[in-house]
Amino acid sequence: MKKLWSLGAMAALLVFGHAVRSAAQEPAKDAKSADAKAGDTAKAPEGMAKEESSVTDHTIRIGDQTIGYKATASTTLLKDDKGEPTALIYSTAYTRSDVKDFSQRPIAFLYNGGPGSASIWLHMGAFGPRRIVTENASSTPPAPYKLVDNTESLLDKTDMVFIDPVGTGFSHAAGKAQDKDFWGVDQDVKSLAQFITTASS
């Protein structure tokens, strides 16, 4: 794999039980894709503060095995202590399809260090089942980029959830909150921890 560690990315590897994996694999009742604008720093209109998801099925060959997996693009609503919406977090989950005992299957939550960076570098540049073709030891030319199966993905070892912190990717503040309310080390950690807790409930 290309040496991508210089991007300063940070991945959090956590092992959860059946609840997280079930949530990652099952589409929401309204299975429409999220349509929030990326990088929107203003507070989100009330109509945009709803959870949505889209699930597709794929296969990839890693090593000597062909792995079937589900890709789930979804938004998860965060709320404050009063139950008011504060943010809509976008994530992409990859879950292996042939797992019989989810309690024995690890899951990794991956996100870039920040605040201020989406998960795209980890997602499309390192660990996801599909990646951008980059030049080795030289600058990669500008778009359009070529997508290929990532034979060095972690999917043979763990399910993965790529998270975009608030204000990056398709994640944005909701209700009366603003993106800038989440831009700080402590705020970043708190919102990401809340996402993981919410996804596992």
C-alpha positions as CSV (number, residue, x, y, z in Angstrom):
1,M,0.0,0.0,0.0
2,K,1.2,3.5,-0.7
3,K,2.6,5.3,2.4
4,L,-0.4,7.4,3.4
5,W,0.4,7.7,7.1
6,S,1.9,11.2,6.5
7,L,-1.6,12.5,6.1
8,G,-1.8,12.6,9.9
9,A,-4.9,10.5,9.9
10,M,-6.2,8.9,13.1
11,A,-8.2,5.7,13.2
12,A,-10.2,4.5,16.2
13,L,-10.5,0.8,16.5
14,L,-13.3,-0.3,18.7
15,V,-15.0,-3.7,19.2
16,F,-18.7,-3.7,19.7
17,G,-21.4,-6.5,19.7
18,H,-24.3,-7.3,17.6
19,A,-26.1,-4.0,18.1
20,V,-23.6,-1.8,16.2
21,R,-23.3,-4.3,13.3
22,S,-27.0,-4.7,13.1
23,A,-27.5,-0.9,12.9
24,A,-24.8,-0.7,10.3
25,Q,-26.4,-3.4,8.1
26,E,-30.0,-2.5,8.3
27,P,-31.3,0.4,6.2
28,A,-33.4,3.1,7.9
29,K,-37.2,3.2,7.1
30,D,-36.6,6.1,4.8
31,A,-33.9,4.7,2.5
32,K,-33.1,7.8,0.6
33,S,-29.6,9.1,0.3
34,A,-28.5,12.2,2.3
35,D,-28.7,15.4,0.4
36,A,-27.0,17.8,2.8
37,K,-24.4,20.2,1.3
38,A,-20.8,19.4,2.3
39,G,-19.1,22.0,4.4
40,D,-22.2,24.0,5.2
41,T,-21.2,26.2,8.2
42,A,-24.7,27.7,8.8
43,K,-27.3,26.0,10.9
44,A,-29.2,23.4,9.1
45,P,-32.9,23.9,8.3
46,E,-35.2,21.8,10.3
47,G,-36.3,19.8,7.3
48,M,-32.7,18.5,6.8
49,A,-32.4,17.1,10.3
50,K,-33.6,13.6,9.6
51,E,-31.8,10.3,9.4
52,E,-31.6,8.6,6.0
53,S,-29.7,5.7,4.6
54,S,-28.9,3.8,1.4
55,V,-27.6,0.2,1.3
56,T,-25.9,-1.6,-1.6
57,D,-24.3,-5.0,-2.0
58,H,-20.8,-5.7,-3.3
59,T,-18.0,-8.2,-3.5
60,I,-14.2,-7.9,-3.3
61,R,-11.3,-10.3,-3.5
62,I,-8.8,-10.0,-0.7
63,G,-5.9,-12.5,-0.6
64,D,-7.4,-15.9,-1.5
65,Q,-11.0,-15.1,-0.6
66,T,-13.9,-13.4,-2.2
67,I,-15.8,-11.3,0.4
68,G,-19.4,-10.2,0.0
69,Y,-20.2,-7.0,1.9
70,K,-22.8,-4.3,2.4
71,A,-22.1,-0.6,1.9
72,T,-24.3,1.6,4.0
73,A,-24.3,5.4,3.5
74,S,-26.3,7.0,6.3
75,T,-26.9,10.0,8.5
76,T,-27.2,9.8,12.3
77,L,-28.9,12.5,14.3
78,L,-27.2,13.7,17.5
79,K,-29.3,15.3,20.2
80,D,-28.6,17.4,23.3
81,D,-29.7,16.6,26.9
82,K,-33.1,18.1,26.1
83,G,-33.7,15.9,23.1
84,E,-33.2,18.7,20.6
85,P,-31.2,18.0,17.4
86,T,-27.7,19.3,17.4
87,A,-26.0,17.6,14.4
88,L,-26.5,15.2,11.5
89,I,-23.4,12.9,11.2
90,Y,-22.7,11.3,7.8
91,S,-21.0,7.9,7.8
92,T,-20.2,5.1,5.4
93,A,-20.2,1.5,6.9
94,Y,-18.8,-1.6,5.2
95,T,-20.1,-4.8,6.8
96,R,-19.2,-8.4,5.8
97,S,-22.2,-10.2,4.6
98,D,-21.4,-13.8,5.5
99,V,-20.8,-13.3,9.2
100,K,-23.0,-15.7,11.3
101,D,-22.0,-14.5,14.8
102,F,-21.7,-10.7,14.9
103,S,-20.6,-10.8,18.6
104,Q,-17.3,-12.2,17.4
105,R,-16.8,-9.7,14.5
106,P,-14.8,-6.6,15.3
107,I,-15.8,-3.2,14.0
108,A,-13.5,-0.2,13.4
109,F,-14.7,3.4,13.6
110,L,-12.3,5.5,11.4
111,Y,-12.1,9.2,11.2
112,N,-9.4,11.8,10.4
113,G,-7.7,13.7,13.1
114,G,-9.0,17.2,13.4
115,P,-11.2,18.9,13.9
116,G,-11.5,20.0,10.3
117,S,-11.0,16.9,8.1
118,A,-13.4,14.5,6.5
119,S,-12.7,10.7,6.5
120,I,-12.1,10.7,2.7
121,W,-8.3,10.2,3.2
122,L,-8.8,7.0,5.2
123,H,-11.8,6.0,3.2
124,M,-10.7,6.4,-0.4
125,G,-7.0,6.6,0.2
126,A,-6.2,3.7,2.6
127,F,-8.7,1.3,4.2
128,G,-12.0,1.3,2.3
129,P,-12.8,-1.6,-0.1
130,R,-12.5,0.9,-3.0
131,R,-9.6,3.3,-3.4
132,I,-8.2,6.0,-5.7
133,V,-5.2,5.0,-7.8
134,T,-2.3,7.2,-6.7
135,E,1.3,7.6,-8.0
136,N,4.0,6.0,-5.9
137,A,6.7,8.3,-4.7
138,S,5.4,11.2,-6.8
139,S,2.5,13.6,-7.0
140,T,-0.8,12.2,-8.1
141,P,-2.2,14.1,-11.2
142,P,-5.4,16.0,-10.8
143,A,-8.9,14.5,-11.3
144,P,-10.5,12.6,-12.8
145,Y,-9.3,9.7,-10.7
146,K,-9.5,6.0,-11.3
147,L,-11.2,3.8,-8.7
148,V,-10.1,0.2,-8.1
149,D,-10.8,-2.5,-5.6
150,N,-8.5,-2.1,-2.6
151,T,-6.9,-5.5,-2.0
152,E,-5.3,-4.2,1.1
153,S,-8.6,-3.1,2.7
154,L,-9.2,-4.1,6.3
155,L,-12.6,-5.7,5.5
156,D,-11.3,-9.3,5.7
157,K,-10.4,-8.6,9.4
158,T,-13.0,-6.1,10.6
159,D,-16.2,-4.2,9.6
160,M,-15.6,-0.5,9.2
161,V,-17.5,2.7,9.8
162,F,-16.0,5.9,8.3
163,I,-17.2,9.0,10.1
164,D,-17.2,12.7,8.9
165,P,-17.0,15.1,11.8
166,V,-19.4,18.0,11.9
167,G,-18.6,20.6,9.3
168,T,-16.8,18.1,7.0
169,G,-18.1,15.9,4.2
170,F,-21.8,15.7,4.5
171,S,-22.0,16.2,8.3
172,H,-23.5,19.4,9.5
173,A,-25.0,21.1,12.6
174,A,-28.8,20.8,13.0
175,G,-31.5,22.7,14.9
176,K,-30.1,25.8,16.7
177,A,-26.5,24.6,16.6
178,Q,-23.9,25.8,14.2
179,D,-20.9,23.9,12.7
180,K,-18.5,26.1,14.6
181,D,-19.9,24.8,17.9
182,F,-18.2,21.5,17.2
183,W,-14.8,22.9,16.1
184,G,-12.5,22.1,19.0
185,V,-10.6,19.1,20.3
186,D,-13.0,18.4,23.2
187,Q,-16.1,19.2,21.0
188,D,-14.7,16.9,18.3
189,V,-14.2,14.0,20.7
190,K,-17.6,14.5,22.4
191,S,-19.6,14.4,19.1
192,L,-17.7,11.4,17.7
193,A,-18.2,9.5,21.0
194,Q,-21.9,10.4,20.9
195,F,-22.1,9.1,17.3
196,I,-20.5,5.8,18.3
197,T,-22.8,5.5,21.3
198,T,-25.9,6.4,19.3
199,A,-25.0,3.9,16.5
200,S,-24.6,1.1,19.1
201,S,-27.9,1.7,20.8
